[in-house]
Amino acid sequence: MSIEGIISKIQDGSDQKIDDIKKEHQSKIAKLKAELAEYERKAIEKAEDKAEIEAEKAFQQTINRSEADLRKELLAEKQKMIEMIFEKGKQAILDLDQSELRERYARILKSFDQTEGTLLVGKEDNDLLNEDFLAKAREMIGEIDYKLEVSQNFDHGLMLIAGRIQFDARLDQLYLELKERLTDDVVGILFQESEESPES
């Protein structure tokens, strides 16, 4: 074989080898490109999923805050309504006829089971809880020995000081005790139906 033939054969072998190497590398490159594209696709999906999760979290937090604000507003409105009901009740007592009011306070005095002491009456009730009231109290209790005084420390109602014992029938105090005792009942009457689920 001539030198030219040997060189040609070597060249053909080299070209074949180069082609094989190129093909092998092109296959690896294509595979790497496919892997990179898949990685990028998954990374994008993961990022989108994460963004979606974060968006859902933010949305849920907004809903939770809104629901909390709504509950606060509803509670405040309920408290206002309850307060208004008790205030109207107190005003209804104050608007009663004087003779009926005297009778009610006389019954309270009778419940104290004390026939003597200092009887303090509210400064706004000076015309109500007076000697006429004591006469009404005597009709219900019997013989009593009360020293009648007007207090400047409260507006309506009375207090009986009998030695070291104080009997409190100030209107504000009576209504405070009434509110503590009846608020749950008032809440039940006012809001029970509105708080029931429509599906139930």
C-alpha positions as CSV (number, residue, x, y, z in Angstrom):
1,M,0.0,0.0,0.0
2,S,1.3,3.4,-0.9
3,I,2.0,6.2,1.5
4,E,-1.0,8.1,0.0
5,G,-3.2,5.1,0.6
6,I,-2.1,4.7,4.2
7,I,-2.6,8.4,4.8
8,S,-6.1,8.2,3.2
9,K,-7.0,5.2,5.3
10,I,-5.8,6.9,8.5
11,Q,-7.7,10.0,7.5
12,D,-10.9,8.0,6.9
13,G,-10.5,6.3,10.2
14,S,-9.9,9.7,11.9
15,D,-12.9,11.2,10.2
16,Q,-15.0,8.2,11.3
17,K,-13.6,8.5,14.9
18,I,-14.3,12.3,14.9
19,D,-17.8,11.7,13.6
20,D,-18.4,9.1,16.3
21,I,-17.0,11.4,19.0
22,K,-19.2,14.2,17.7
23,K,-22.3,12.0,17.7
24,E,-21.5,10.8,21.2
25,H,-21.0,14.3,22.4
26,Q,-24.1,15.6,20.6
27,S,-26.1,12.8,22.2
28,K,-24.8,13.8,25.6
29,I,-25.4,17.5,24.9
30,A,-29.0,16.7,23.7
31,K,-29.5,14.6,26.8
32,L,-28.1,17.4,29.0
33,K,-30.3,20.0,27.3
34,A,-33.3,17.8,27.8
35,E,-32.4,17.4,31.5
36,L,-31.8,21.1,31.8
37,A,-35.2,21.8,30.2
38,E,-36.9,19.4,32.5
39,Y,-35.1,20.9,35.5
40,E,-36.2,24.4,34.4
41,R,-39.8,23.2,33.9
42,K,-39.9,21.6,37.4
43,A,-38.2,24.7,38.9
44,I,-40.8,26.9,37.3
45,E,-43.7,24.6,38.4
46,K,-42.2,24.6,41.9
47,A,-41.9,28.3,41.9
48,E,-45.4,28.7,40.6
49,D,-46.7,26.2,43.2
50,K,-44.9,28.1,46.0
51,A,-46.2,31.4,44.7
52,E,-49.7,29.9,44.6
53,I,-49.4,28.5,48.1
54,E,-48.1,31.9,49.3
55,A,-51.0,33.7,47.5
56,E,-53.5,31.3,49.1
57,K,-51.9,31.8,52.5
58,A,-52.1,35.6,52.1
59,F,-55.7,35.3,50.9
60,Q,-56.7,33.1,53.9
61,Q,-55.0,35.5,56.2
62,T,-57.0,38.4,54.7
63,I,-60.2,36.4,55.2
64,N,-59.2,35.5,58.8
65,R,-58.5,39.2,59.5
66,S,-61.8,40.2,58.0
67,E,-63.7,37.6,59.9
68,A,-62.0,38.6,63.1
69,D,-62.9,42.3,62.4
70,L,-66.5,41.3,61.7
71,R,-66.7,39.3,64.9
72,K,-65.4,42.3,66.8
73,E,-67.9,44.6,65.2
74,L,-70.8,42.2,65.8
75,L,-69.8,41.8,69.4
76,A,-69.6,45.6,69.9
77,E,-73.1,46.0,68.3
78,K,-74.5,43.2,70.5
79,Q,-73.0,44.8,73.6
80,K,-74.5,48.1,72.5
81,M,-77.9,46.5,72.1
82,I,-77.8,44.7,75.4
83,E,-76.7,48.0,77.1
84,M,-79.6,49.8,75.4
85,I,-82.1,47.2,76.6
86,F,-81.0,47.5,80.2
87,E,-80.9,51.3,80.0
88,K,-84.4,51.3,78.6
89,G,-85.4,49.0,81.4
90,K,-83.9,51.3,84.0
91,Q,-85.6,54.3,82.4
92,A,-88.9,52.4,82.4
93,I,-88.6,52.0,86.2
94,L,-87.8,55.7,86.6
95,D,-90.9,56.5,84.5
96,L,-93.2,54.6,86.8
97,D,-95.9,56.3,88.7
98,Q,-94.6,57.6,92.0
99,S,-96.9,55.6,94.1
100,E,-95.8,52.4,92.3
101,L,-92.2,53.3,92.7
102,R,-92.7,54.0,96.5
103,E,-94.3,50.6,96.8
104,R,-91.4,48.8,95.0
105,Y,-88.8,50.5,97.2
106,A,-90.9,49.7,100.3
107,R,-90.9,46.0,99.3
108,I,-87.1,46.2,99.0
109,L,-86.9,47.8,102.5
110,K,-89.1,45.1,103.9
111,S,-86.7,42.5,102.4
112,F,-83.9,44.0,104.5
113,D,-85.7,42.9,107.7
114,Q,-84.4,46.0,109.6
115,T,-86.7,48.3,111.4
116,E,-84.2,51.1,112.3
117,G,-81.2,52.8,110.9
118,T,-80.2,55.7,108.7
119,L,-82.0,55.7,105.4
120,L,-80.0,57.4,102.6
121,V,-82.0,58.4,99.5
122,G,-80.6,59.5,96.1
123,K,-80.4,63.2,95.5
124,E,-82.7,62.9,92.4
125,D,-85.3,61.0,94.5
126,N,-85.8,63.6,97.2
127,D,-89.4,64.1,96.2
128,L,-90.0,60.4,95.8
129,L,-88.4,58.8,98.9
130,N,-89.7,61.2,101.5
131,E,-92.1,61.1,104.4
132,D,-94.9,59.8,102.1
133,F,-92.6,56.9,101.3
134,L,-91.9,56.2,104.9
135,A,-95.7,56.1,105.5
136,K,-96.0,53.5,102.7
137,A,-93.1,51.6,104.2
138,R,-94.8,51.5,107.6
139,E,-97.9,50.1,106.0
140,M,-95.8,47.2,104.7
141,I,-93.2,46.7,107.4
142,G,-94.9,47.9,110.6
143,E,-93.2,50.2,113.1
144,I,-90.0,51.5,111.8
145,D,-87.5,54.1,113.1
146,Y,-85.5,55.4,110.1
147,K,-83.5,58.6,110.1
148,L,-84.1,60.0,106.6
149,E,-81.1,61.7,104.8
150,V,-80.5,62.8,101.2
151,S,-77.2,61.5,99.8
152,Q,-75.2,63.5,97.3
153,N,-73.2,60.4,96.3
154,F,-75.8,58.7,94.1
155,D,-78.9,59.8,92.1
156,H,-81.6,57.2,92.5
157,G,-82.6,54.6,95.0
158,L,-81.7,54.1,98.7
159,M,-79.3,52.7,101.2
160,L,-80.1,51.6,104.7
161,I,-77.3,51.8,107.2
162,A,-78.1,49.6,110.2
163,G,-75.1,49.7,112.6
164,R,-72.2,48.1,110.7
165,I,-74.5,46.6,108.0
166,Q,-75.2,48.4,104.8
167,F,-78.2,47.4,102.6
168,D,-77.7,48.7,99.1
169,A,-80.7,49.4,96.9
170,R,-79.2,52.2,94.7
171,L,-80.8,51.9,91.3
172,D,-77.5,51.7,89.5
173,Q,-76.3,48.9,91.8
174,L,-79.6,47.1,91.4
175,Y,-79.3,47.2,87.7
176,L,-75.6,46.1,87.8
177,E,-76.7,43.0,89.7
178,L,-79.6,42.5,87.3
179,K,-77.3,42.8,84.3
180,E,-74.9,40.2,85.7
181,R,-77.8,37.9,86.4
182,L,-79.8,38.4,83.1
183,T,-77.3,39.2,80.4
184,D,-77.0,35.6,79.2
185,D,-80.8,35.3,79.1
186,V,-81.0,38.5,77.1
187,V,-78.3,37.4,74.7
188,G,-80.2,34.1,74.2
189,I,-83.4,35.9,73.5
190,L,-81.9,38.5,71.1
191,F,-79.4,36.5,69.2
192,Q,-80.2,32.8,69.4
193,E,-82.2,32.6,66.2
194,S,-79.9,34.8,64.2
195,E,-76.8,32.7,65.1
196,E,-78.4,29.4,64.1
197,S,-77.0,28.0,60.9
198,P,-79.4,28.3,57.9
199,E,-78.6,24.6,57.0
200,S,-79.5,23.3,60.5
